[in-house]
Amino acid sequence: MTKANADQIAYWNAGAGETWAAMQERLDHQLEPLGLKAMEALSPKPGQRILDIGCGAGQSTLALAEAVGASGLALGLDISRPMLAVAEGRAKAAGLDQAQFLEADAQTYAFAPQSFDSVFSRFGVMFFADPTAAFQNIRKALKPGGKLSFVCWRTPAENLFMSMPTRAVAHLLPPSQPQAPHAPGPFGFADGDRLKGILEAAGFSAVTLIPHDQKIGSGDLEQSLATTLKIGPLGALLRENPDRREAVIDAVRAALAPHDGPDGVKILSASWMVSAQA
């Protein structure tokens, strides 16, 4: 049987998932501020049952688990076994029994109907082959009036923390193949009008998209360099051209250095803070 998101499942269970699992500390440092901002709209409360889509290594699920307390449930769902292994270990170490994890595809998984008070995601919903079908399936898991809140990227050009290092070394690398603007991937929901239409077509109401700009970073200059060389558009290019890695290191470091400060390297990100109601 062909799985709906077979390419993504293969991708996140191979090198990409293993890389993210190994670098979870740096990536959590980078993404946590944006996840917490999206969580404000959700306003999780003790005793609630919350579904965390694309939970990765589980930091957002653990934060939700603390908010709902021992009487609630935070269920982190992801397709990546390497990242879920990290998440499960972190929950056990933290003693958060109400944080549970499930290896499944949110587009096709048979959720118990109306079994969650809220659904959350931190950059985990942009990868569906059929996003309308996926959100229809997710909506069925929500109780009537249940909240959906997530954060996703806007355009690559607006996300300087990813696009600026890539531009700085463009002369040292072969040109990348342009990706279809609506293809599953990090920037699949950059078009806000399209995203709003997808959620409304999936049956959600009160759909709100708020643009959010914030400088983020993964640590000091050397930590940021290591992250940039492995993750995001530049990381993808270097996986395709491993022989060029040494050639770009100094140029990437030089591009990042002007943004280094007391709190490490911080460069502008651009995201949508999305909320809706079942």
Secondary structure, DSSP 8 states (H G I E B T S, - for coil): ---TTHHHHHHHTTHHHHHHHHTHHHHHHHHHHHHHHHHHHH---TT-EEEEET-TTSHHHHHHHHHH-TTSEEEEEES-HHHHHHHHHHHHHHT-TTEEEEE--TTT----TT-EEEEEEES-SS--SSHHHHHHHHHHHEEEEEEEEEEEE--TTT-HHHHHHHHHTGGGS-------TTSSSTTTT--HHHHHHHHHHTT-EEEEEEEEEEEE-SSSHHHHHHHHHHSHHHHHHHHH-GGGHHHHHHHHHHHHGGGEETTEE-EEEEEEEEEEE-
